[in-house]
Amino acid sequence: MSGPRPHWLFGAQLGPHFLTAGLTPGEDGPDPGAPLVMIEARSVLRRRRFHRAKAHLVLSAMRHAADALGDRVRYVQADTYREGLARAVGRRRVTVYHPTSRAALGLVDALPQVTVLPPRGFLVPFADFRRWAGEPGGRRLLLEDFYHRVRRAEHLLLEPDGSPAGGRWNLDRDNREPPPKGAATLPIPPPFEPEEDGIDERVRADLERWERDGDVAFVGRDGPRRFAATRPEAERALARFVAHRLADFGRYEDAMLHADPWMAHSALSVPLNLGLLDPGECVRAAEAAYRAGQVPLNSAEGFVRQIAGWREYVWQLYWHLGEDYRDANHLGHHEPLPAWFRDLDADAVTARCLARVLAEVRDHGWVHHIPRLMVLGNWALQHGWDPRELTDWFHRCFVDGYDWVMTANVVGMSQFADGGLVTTKPYAAGGAYLHRMGDHCGPCRYHPTERLGDRACPFTTGYWAFVHRHHDLLAANHRTARAAAGLRRLTGLPEVLAAERARGQSPP
């Protein structure tokens, strides 16, 4: 059969930058005018108990992309990728961009008819990261060093002489404000919200039928789709964020409000990880808004740091550190996830912050990064949950969760299971931190500063039990030595530890 080789698109490769022959001269890409193949493999949904909203989002995005591509694409619904590829192209040779998981890469590498092209959807080539990681300073693999390199390479937020805009690379200290006092929500327009269509209706009907037939099983709820699943929706989501929300993003980046799950966050990780947006267009839109005087530098830099810094960093670490990294367990935590957490049973939880965050995950498959780190991850860290199992839970239960996203985020950042390769201290905190950065505590039956009695905050007692359990490690770290020293002055420690033993892994 003559003509250009078909090109295979995975479900995380749905934007226009995955269709062009080459973004720069000499860059590998699909043959010009190549017919396209997309495969909806049911086995992916059988393999794990995904969040129902996540399954809906991915299938909706794939089917919308196929609908927009029209006759150029052959869309195959099959049991497995191998079966779908055979039905779509037979034994013809195909190209595919480097997938985003080791499992998918292993599959395409094992198929002799498939030529794997370098990845797209990221700013930094693998070779550049490997060169940086091999340098004397790069061997520490510090985010801050890497972030400076990306900013320089991409000419992002730089002065004409190459120095950082505003004189500082890092404006984190300007981005730690608590929420406004007395405010139930931030006084800014809400994020872009899509409207479902007939494709979404058919996706939902399929998921309900498959679940009813016992073919697949899900966790969580599938309410109206809240995230972009098409390129036009993703463009509108980016434009709305930059125009109406980015200005307030920086200062409230670490804050939480009980009635405002979005705060000023973009939620653009969802279309970014589907490949509907390219990271370059996102960070340049933020920089343009700063240059035009529409947003302050701390907001623009905070957003650029999340995408050009952290997102690129965890992508590179996923491939650079290898498969064994997910088994890191420096703290020796092996407790399995309890059923109430695993199944998103928010109604079983009394602690108001944890109940609310778990309910948001149950209902929408998304919360922003502070509830992920300082509520969900903090609780898991305090209670010694197995980091590998927790990584899988985040992967399955978040609409923007992928293996490459969650491995370094959970193993390294959230659970300190790598012993400090990604971050310099464990992110454990008691109720006082949660009270300072949010408004959950007021009506809660627990009190954030109490550690004894019926009103003792479970996060506070859990924090001191964690410090006690890992005292020597924390005492040897200059960033946590004060907490370890504070344990010696703590009154009522035996009672705190007894209360934690009595609670065990039951919902707080």
QUINORTA-V813841 format. One record per backbone hydrogen bond with DSSP energy under -0.5 kcal/mol. CO is the residue of the C=O (numbers start at 0). NH is the residue of the N-H. Records with the same first field share a line. If there is no record, write none. Layout:
CO->NH  NH
This chain:
5->94
6->36
7->9  96
8->38
9->12
14->17
15->18  19
19->29
23->26
30->33
34->6
35->73
36->8
37->75
38->40
39->41  77
40->43  44
41->44  45
42->46
43->47
47->49
49->218
50->54
51->55
52->56
53->57
54->58
55->59
56->60
57->61
58->62
59->63
60->64
61->65
62->66
63->67
64->68
65->69
68->71
69->72
71->35
72->74
73->37  75
75->39  77
77->41
78->42
79->83
80->84
81->85
82->86
83->87
84->88  89
85->89
88->91
92->5
93->114
94->7
95->116
100->104
101->105
102->106
103->107
104->108
105->109
106->110
107->110
109->111
110->113
112->93
113->115
114->95  116
116->97
122->124
124->128
125->129
126->130
127->131
128->132
129->133
130->134
131->134
134->138
136->139
137->140
141->145
142->146
143->147
144->148
145->149
146->150
147->151
148->152
149->153
150->154  155
151->154
156->164
158->161
162->158
163->166
164->167
168->170
170->173
171->174
179->182
183->258
185->187
196->200
197->201
198->202
199->203
200->204
201->205
202->206
203->207
204->208
205->209
206->210
207->211
208->212
209->214  215
210->213
218->51
220->52  222
229->233
230->234
231->235
232->236
233->237
234->238
235->239
236->240
237->241
238->242
239->243
240->244  245
244->247  248
245->248  249
247->251
249->252
250->176
251->254
256->259
259->256
260->367
261->264
266->269
267->271
268->272
269->273
270->275  276
271->274
273->13
274->14
277->280  281
278->282
279->283
280->284
281->285
282->286
283->287
284->288
285->289
286->290
287->291
288->293  294
289->292
295->299
296->300
297->301
298->302
299->303
300->304
301->305
302->306
303->307  308
304->308  309
305->310
306->311
308->312
309->313
310->314
311->315
312->316
313->317
314->318
315->319
316->320
321->324
322->325
323->326
324->327
328->331
331->333
332->386
334->385
337->340  341
338->342
339->344
340->343
343->345
344->347
345->348
350->354
351->355
352->356
353->357
354->358
355->359
356->360
357->361
358->362
359->363  364  365
360->364
361->220
362->222
364->398
367->371
368->372
369->373  374
370->374  375
371->376
372->377
374->378
375->379
376->380
377->381
378->382
379->384
380->383
383->334
385->389
386->390
387->391
388->392
389->393
390->394
391->395
392->396
393->397
395->50
397->400
401->405
402->406
403->407
404->408
405->409  410
406->410  411
407->411  412
408->413
409->414
410->416  417
411->415
415->418
416->329
425->427
429->432  433
430->434
431->435
432->436
433->437
436->255
440->443
446->449  456
449->456
452->455
454->446
456->460
457->461
458->462
459->463
460->464
461->465
462->466
463->467
464->468
465->469
467->470
469->473
470->474
471->475
473->476
475->477
476->479  480
479->483
480->484
481->485
482->486
483->486  487
484->487  488
485->488  489
486->489
489->492
491->495
492->496
493->497
494->498
495->499
496->500
497->501
498->502
499->503
502->505
